[in-house]
Amino acid sequence: MPPDLPVGTVTFLFTDVEGSTRLWEQHPEAMRQATARHDELIDRLVARHAGVVVKPRGEGDSRFVVFARASDALAAACAIQRALRAEPWPLPEPLAVRMALHTGEADLRDGDYYGSAVNRCARLRAAAHGGQIVLSGVTASLTRERIPMGAALRSLGTYQLRDVPEPEQIHQLVHPDLRTGFPPLRTPNALPHNLPLQLTSFVGREQEVADARYELLRKGVRLLTLAGPAGTGKTRLALQVAEDALAEFANGVFFVALARLSEPDLLASTIGEAMGVREVPGQPLLHTLRDALQAKEVLLVLDNFEHVM
């Protein structure tokens, strides 16, 4: 066990680059330079604030950092985000790095941390947007009296994080040098949707999720089909991609289960029921549905539709 990794109650800082898959696809050489500079800035500022980079967690452009003191973690996150924002990136757009901090006890085994505190920090990071720093309620309480100069904590409200049983009071660090306005957090209860609650965590297949999300959000893409033999997990994959893309569709994400549908004429009413669109007297429901969708940003997940085509 490395002697410099703190034990007991510690504060985790998780980061990653939003939209990195798209940037790697479109600008591979520039991303090599950008991620090298990203790593250099983070590693230097973490060390300056008495933190330790444990290892990348998830994608290669993520960072998993631990601190003995919550105030050091918050100061490091603020310094890193300010440095990233001021950096002249060799890309058409700046790197957008999202950050999350959470304090708790975690088990340290073979140079890595395990436990619910690690999982909660990862879920916090998944809820944030590029350029945003979010904190759990416990970390906000511990750092409220030792906030970096010029900064403040803003309460974003209480949210249900994915796979976390208790709701979390989430705060955002605001600073004059940083962007402050962001879309709603990417949490299951932040935007309209009817996605079924998943009783188990989604483990593995990160690349498939990333690839599907990238294709779904590409400019001009209106339809994305996940095809494969029965039993390969297409529905679970589609639900995960839809949940991860909640913040990208301002008017909601709706799951339409068609497995039990036997009559093609009932397709429009089934979609309308999932979306809460009611039939207008004297007008075909398909026209009502079209009019309701035309001016909105909505993702429809049509599951098992082959037999009603």
C-alpha positions in Angstrom: 0.0 0.0 0.0 1.5 3.3 -1.0 2.4 5.3 2.2 1.1 8.6 0.8 -2.6 7.5 0.3 -4.7 8.8 3.2 -7.0 6.5 5.1 -10.1 6.9 7.2 -12.5 9.8 6.3 -11.2 11.4 3.1 -12.4 13.6 0.3 -12.6 12.4 -3.3 -12.3 14.6 -6.4 -13.5 12.9 -9.6 -13.0 14.7 -12.9 -13.5 13.9 -16.6 -13.7 15.6 -20.0 -17.2 16.1 -21.3 -17.6 15.2 -25.0 -14.1 13.6 -25.2 -15.3 10.8 -27.5 -16.5 13.3 -30.1 -13.3 15.4 -29.8 -11.1 12.3 -30.2 -13.0 11.3 -33.3 -12.8 14.7 -34.9 -9.5 16.1 -33.7 -7.2 13.2 -32.6 -3.9 14.9 -32.9 -5.1 18.1 -31.1 -6.6 15.9 -28.4 -3.3 14.2 -27.8 -1.8 17.6 -27.1 -4.8 18.8 -25.1 -5.0 15.8 -22.8 -1.3 15.8 -22.1 -1.6 19.4 -21.0 -4.8 18.6 -19.1 -3.0 15.9 -17.1 0.0 18.1 -16.4 -2.2 20.9 -15.0 -4.3 18.6 -12.8 -1.3 16.7 -11.5 0.6 19.8 -10.6 -2.3 21.6 -8.9 -3.4 18.5 -7.0 0.2 18.1 -5.6 0.2 21.8 -4.7 -2.9 21.3 -2.5 -1.7 18.2 -0.7 -3.7 15.7 -2.8 -2.8 12.4 -4.4 -3.8 11.3 -7.9 -4.8 7.6 -7.4 -5.3 6.7 -11.1 -7.6 7.4 -14.0 -11.1 6.2 -13.2 -13.2 5.4 -16.3 -12.0 7.1 -19.5 -8.3 7.9 -20.1 -9.0 11.6 -19.6 -10.6 11.2 -16.1 -8.9 11.7 -12.8 -9.5 10.1 -9.4 -7.9 12.2 -6.6 -8.0 11.9 -2.9 -7.3 14.4 -0.1 -7.0 14.2 3.7 -8.8 17.5 4.1 -12.0 18.6 2.4 -10.9 22.2 2.2 -7.8 21.2 0.3 -9.9 19.3 -2.2 -12.2 22.3 -2.8 -9.2 24.6 -3.2 -7.6 22.2 -5.7 -10.8 21.9 -7.7 -11.2 25.7 -7.9 -7.6 26.2 -9.0 -7.8 23.4 -11.6 -11.0 24.7 -13.1 -9.6 28.2 -13.3 -6.4 27.0 -14.9 -8.3 24.9 -17.4 -10.6 27.8 -18.3 -7.6 30.1 -18.9 -5.6 27.6 -21.0 -5.4 28.3 -24.8 -6.4 24.8 -26.0 -5.3 23.6 -29.4 -8.9 22.7 -30.3 -11.9 24.5 -31.9 -13.4 24.5 -28.4 -11.9 24.5 -24.8 -11.8 21.3 -22.9 -15.0 21.1 -20.7 -14.1 19.3 -17.5 -16.7 18.3 -14.9 -15.7 17.8 -11.3 -17.4 16.3 -8.2 -16.3 16.2 -4.6 -17.6 13.9 -1.8 -16.3 13.1 1.7 -16.6 9.8 3.4 -15.0 6.6 4.6 -13.6 4.2 2.0 -11.6 1.0 2.1 -8.1 1.2 0.7 -6.9 -2.0 -0.9 -3.9 -2.6 -3.2 -3.5 1.2 -3.9 -7.2 1.7 -4.7 -10.3 2.9 -2.9 -13.6 1.0 -2.6 -17.0 1.6 -1.0 -20.1 3.7 -1.2 -18.3 7.0 -0.9 -16.4 6.3 -4.1 -19.6 5.3 -5.9 -21.5 8.4 -4.7 -18.7 10.7 -5.9 -18.8 8.9 -9.3 -22.6 9.5 -9.5 -22.1 13.2 -8.6 -19.6 13.5 -11.4 -22.0 11.9 -13.9 -24.7 14.5 -12.9 -22.5 17.5 -13.6 -21.7 19.4 -16.8 -18.4 20.4 -18.3 -16.9 23.4 -16.5 -19.0 22.7 -13.3 -17.8 21.8 -9.8 -20.4 20.1 -7.7 -20.2 19.0 -4.0 -22.1 16.6 -1.9 -23.9 18.0 1.2 -21.3 16.6 3.6 -18.4 18.1 1.7 -20.2 21.5 1.5 -20.7 21.4 5.3 -17.0 20.7 5.9 -15.8 23.4 3.6 -18.3 26.2 4.2 -15.9 28.1 6.5 -12.8 27.6 4.3 -14.0 28.4 0.8 -11.3 29.8 -1.7 -11.1 33.6 -1.9 -13.8 35.1 -4.1 -15.7 31.8 -4.3 -19.1 30.8 -2.9 -21.3 27.7 -2.6 -24.7 27.7 -4.3 -27.3 25.1 -3.3 -28.7 23.3 -6.4 -31.3 21.4 -4.4 -31.9 17.8 -3.5 -31.6 15.1 -6.1 -31.8 11.4 -6.4 -28.6 10.1 -7.9 -28.6 7.0 -10.0 -28.1 3.7 -8.0 -27.8 5.7 -4.7 -30.7 5.0 -2.2 -30.7 8.3 -0.3 -31.3 11.7 -2.0 -28.3 14.0 -2.1 -28.2 17.8 -1.3 -25.9 19.1 -4.1 -24.0 22.3 -4.2 -22.0 24.1 -6.8 -18.9 26.1 -6.4 -19.2 29.5 -8.0 -16.3 31.9 -8.7 -16.0 35.1 -10.9 -13.4 33.4 -13.1 -15.6 30.4 -13.8 -18.8 29.7 -15.8 -21.8 29.7 -13.5 -24.9 29.0 -15.7 -25.5 25.3 -16.5 -28.4 23.2 -17.6 -30.2 21.1 -15.0 -28.1 18.4 -13.4 -28.1 15.0 -15.2 -30.2 13.1 -12.7 -33.2 10.9 -13.3 -35.6 13.3 -11.6 -34.3 16.5 -13.1 -36.1 16.4 -16.5 -39.3 14.9 -17.7 -39.0 11.2 -18.5 -40.7 7.8 -17.9 -37.6 5.7 -17.9 -38.2 2.6 -15.7 -36.2 2.3 -12.5 -33.3 -0.1 -12.9 -32.8 -2.3 -9.9 -29.2 -3.2 -10.7 -26.2 -1.1 -11.6 -25.0 -1.0 -15.2 -21.6 -2.6 -15.2 -19.3 -2.7 -18.2 -20.0 -1.9 -21.8 -18.8 1.7 -21.2 -17.5 1.9 -24.8 -20.8 0.7 -26.3 -22.6 3.3 -24.2 -20.2 6.0 -25.3 -20.4 5.0 -28.9 -24.2 4.9 -29.0 -24.4 8.3 -27.2 -22.0 9.9 -29.6 -24.0 8.6 -32.6 -27.3 9.7 -31.1 -26.1 13.3 -30.5 -24.3 13.8 -33.8 -25.7 16.7 -35.8 -28.4 15.6 -38.2 -29.0 12.2 -36.6 -32.8 11.7 -36.1 -32.9 7.9 -35.8 -30.5 5.4 -34.1 -31.2 1.7 -34.2 -29.6 -0.8 -31.8 -29.8 -4.2 -33.5 -28.7 -7.7 -32.4 -29.8 -11.2 -31.4 -32.4 -11.6 -28.7 -31.0 -11.6 -25.2 -27.9 -9.5 -25.9 -29.1 -6.6 -23.7 -30.2 -4.1 -26.3 -33.0 -2.8 -24.1 -30.8 -2.3 -21.1 -28.2 -0.6 -23.3 -30.8 1.7 -24.8 -32.1 2.6 -21.4 -28.6 3.5 -20.1 -27.9 5.6 -23.2 -31.2 7.4 -22.8 -30.6 8.0 -19.1 -27.1 9.4 -19.8 -28.6 11.7 -22.5 -31.4 13.1 -20.3 -29.9 16.6 -20.2 -29.6 16.8 -24.0 -33.4 16.7 -24.6 -35.1 19.7 -23.0 -38.6 18.3 -23.4 -37.9 14.8 -22.1 -37.0 11.2 -22.8 -39.8 8.7 -23.1 -39.6 4.9 -23.2 -42.3 3.2 -25.3 -42.6 -0.5 -24.7 -44.1 -2.3 -27.7 -43.4 -5.9 -27.0 -47.1 -6.7 -26.1 -48.5 -4.5 -28.9 -50.3 -6.7 -31.5 -52.0 -4.1 -33.7 -50.0 -1.5 -35.7 -52.9 0.9 -35.5 -52.3 1.2 -31.8 -48.8 2.5 -32.2 -49.7 6.2 -32.1 -51.8 5.8 -29.0 -49.1 3.8 -27.2 -46.5 6.6 -27.9 -49.1 9.2 -26.9 -49.8 7.4 -23.6 -46.1 7.3 -22.8 -45.7 11.0 -23.5 -49.0 12.1 -21.9 -50.4 13.4 -25.2 -54.1 13.1 -25.3 -56.4 12.7 -28.4 -58.0 15.8 -29.7 -61.7 15.4 -30.8 -62.0 15.4 -34.6 -58.3 15.0 -35.3 -56.4 11.8 -35.9 -54.1 11.0 -32.9 -51.1 10.6 -35.3 -51.6 14.3 -36.3 -51.9 15.4 -32.7 -48.8 13.5 -31.8 -46.9 14.9 -34.8 -47.9 18.5 -33.8 -46.9 17.8 -30.2 -43.4 16.6 -31.2 -42.7 19.0 -34.0 -41.5 21.9 -31.9 -39.9 19.9 -29.1 -36.6 18.3 -28.3 -37.6 14.8 -27.3 -36.0 11.4 -27.4 -38.3 8.4 -27.9 -37.0 5.0 -27.1 -39.1 2.5 -29.1 -38.5 -1.0 -27.7 -39.4 -4.1 -29.7 -41.1 -2.5 -32.6 -40.2 -5.0 -35.4 -43.5 -6.9 -35.2 -45.6 -3.7 -35.7 -43.6 -2.2 -38.6 
